[in-house]
Amino acid sequence: MKPRQLVRIALAVTAALLVAGCGGDDNGGGGEGAADAAETIQVSATEFAFEPATFTVDAPGTYTLVVTNDGEAPHALAIEGPGVDEETATIEAGQTAELTVEITEAGEYEIVCPVNGHAEQGMVGTLVAEDGR
């Protein structure tokens, strides 16, 4: 074979492997592990509130909280509840942070801004995980 033919064959095989690796399933997921994919929840942080302050998810699962600091002061987001105690790093004005959490039980999870007394100033919220029925 000529070198050009070998290059073309190698490129075709590489492309076929890349396409196969990106294939989905009938459930709209990416194959194995699709059930583990995180649902995204957008949260805005300002002085001194989260928007939305309360949000509900249909069932326990993996969720990614995408927090945008739409205020001027630094903020963060902490979530605590059954089996969960996590927080983002401090988010400067105009910046965004992501926090992926595994909610394993239905119930209420407290959300607060852990920065310099912001929770005491009303920067709190609730994530409600329904039982999925």
C-alpha positions in Angstrom: 0.0 0.0 0.0 1.0 3.5 -0.6 1.6 5.8 2.3 -1.3 8.0 1.4 -3.7 5.0 1.5 -2.4 4.0 4.9 -3.0 7.5 6.2 -6.6 7.5 4.8 -7.3 4.1 6.3 -5.9 5.2 9.7 -8.0 8.4 9.6 -11.1 6.4 8.7 -10.6 4.0 11.5 -10.0 6.8 14.0 -13.1 8.6 12.9 -15.2 5.4 13.2 -13.9 4.8 16.7 -14.6 8.4 17.8 -18.2 8.2 16.4 -18.8 4.8 18.1 -17.6 6.2 21.4 -20.0 9.2 21.2 -23.0 7.1 20.4 -26.1 7.4 22.5 -28.9 5.0 23.5 -32.7 5.1 23.1 -33.0 6.9 26.5 -31.2 10.0 25.2 -28.1 9.2 27.3 -24.6 8.3 26.4 -24.7 4.6 26.9 -23.5 3.0 30.1 -23.4 5.4 32.9 -26.1 7.6 31.4 -28.2 7.1 34.5 -25.4 8.7 36.4 -25.5 11.9 34.3 -26.1 15.0 36.4 -29.2 17.2 35.9 -28.2 20.8 35.9 -29.8 23.4 38.2 -29.0 27.1 37.5 -28.7 29.3 40.7 -28.1 33.0 40.8 -26.4 34.5 43.9 -26.8 38.2 44.8 -26.7 40.4 47.9 -28.2 38.6 49.8 -30.3 36.0 48.2 -30.3 32.9 45.9 -32.6 32.8 43.0 -34.5 30.5 43.0 -34.5 30.4 46.8 -36.3 27.0 46.7 -36.2 24.4 44.0 -37.6 21.0 43.7 -36.3 17.9 42.0 -38.5 14.9 41.1 -36.3 12.3 42.8 -33.0 11.6 44.4 -30.1 11.5 41.9 -27.0 13.4 40.8 -27.4 17.1 40.4 -25.0 19.9 39.3 -25.7 23.3 40.8 -24.3 25.9 38.5 -24.0 29.0 40.6 -23.5 32.4 39.0 -22.5 35.4 41.2 -24.7 38.1 39.8 -23.9 40.3 42.8 -20.9 42.5 43.6 -19.7 40.8 46.8 -18.0 37.3 46.8 -20.4 34.5 47.5 -20.4 30.7 47.6 -23.0 27.9 47.9 -23.1 25.2 50.5 -25.7 22.4 50.6 -26.4 20.2 53.7 -28.9 17.5 54.2 -29.2 13.7 54.5 -25.8 12.4 53.4 -24.7 15.7 51.8 -22.4 18.4 53.2 -20.6 20.2 50.3 -19.8 23.7 49.1 -18.3 25.6 46.2 -15.2 27.7 46.5 -15.8 31.4 46.9 -17.2 32.9 43.7 -16.1 36.4 42.7 -18.6 38.8 41.1 -19.5 37.8 37.6 -18.0 34.3 38.0 -19.6 30.9 38.0 -18.9 27.7 39.9 -20.3 24.2 39.7 -21.1 21.8 42.5 -22.2 18.2 41.7 -24.0 16.5 44.5 -25.5 13.0 44.9 -28.9 13.3 46.6 -29.6 9.8 47.9 -32.7 10.4 49.9 -36.0 12.3 49.4 -36.3 15.3 51.7 -35.1 18.9 52.3 -31.6 20.1 51.9 -30.5 23.4 53.3 -28.6 25.8 51.0 -26.7 28.7 52.4 -23.9 31.2 51.5 -21.1 30.3 53.9 -19.3 33.6 53.3 -18.9 36.1 56.1 -22.4 36.0 57.7 -24.3 36.1 54.4 -26.6 33.3 55.6 -27.5 35.3 58.7 -28.4 38.1 56.3 -31.0 35.9 54.6 -28.9 34.2 51.9 -30.5 30.8 52.4 -32.5 28.4 50.3 -33.9 24.9 50.1 -33.6 22.1 47.7 -36.5 19.7 48.0 -36.0 16.2 46.6 -39.3 14.4 46.1 -39.5 10.6 46.3 -39.8 10.0 42.5 -43.3 8.5 42.6 
